[in-house]
Amino acid sequence: MSTTYQPKKRKRKRVHGFLKRSASPGGRRVLKSRRQKGRKNITV
């Protein structure tokens, strides 16, 4: 079996970053709920 997690900073930002989250209604909902919950980091 191969190792499944090959971390890359650029990919991580592009897939889970703030701009990506802000781009869609669902992502904005994620940001809103994480802010409401009081998360220290709302995105990656």
C-alpha positions in Angstrom: 0.0 0.0 0.0 1.1 3.5 -0.7 1.2 6.4 1.8 -1.9 8.5 1.2 -0.8 11.9 2.6 1.8 13.8 0.6 1.7 17.3 2.0 2.1 20.3 -0.3 1.6 23.8 1.0 0.2 25.2 -2.3 -2.4 22.4 -2.8 -3.5 22.7 0.9 -4.1 26.5 0.5 -5.8 26.1 -2.8 -8.2 23.4 -1.7 -8.9 24.5 1.9 -7.9 28.1 1.9 -9.8 31.3 2.8 -10.3 32.4 -0.8 -11.6 29.0 -1.8 -14.0 28.9 1.1 -15.2 32.5 0.4 -15.9 31.6 -3.3 -18.9 29.4 -2.7 -22.1 29.7 -0.6 -21.3 26.5 1.2 -17.8 27.6 2.0 -19.1 30.9 3.3 -21.4 28.9 5.6 -18.3 27.0 6.9 -16.5 30.3 7.6 -19.6 31.7 9.4 -20.1 28.6 11.6 -16.4 28.4 12.5 -16.4 32.1 13.4 -19.5 31.6 15.5 -17.9 28.7 17.3 -14.9 30.8 18.0 -12.3 28.8 16.2 -8.8 30.3 16.5 -8.2 29.5 12.8 -11.2 29.7 10.5 -9.2 28.2 7.6 -6.0 26.5 6.8 
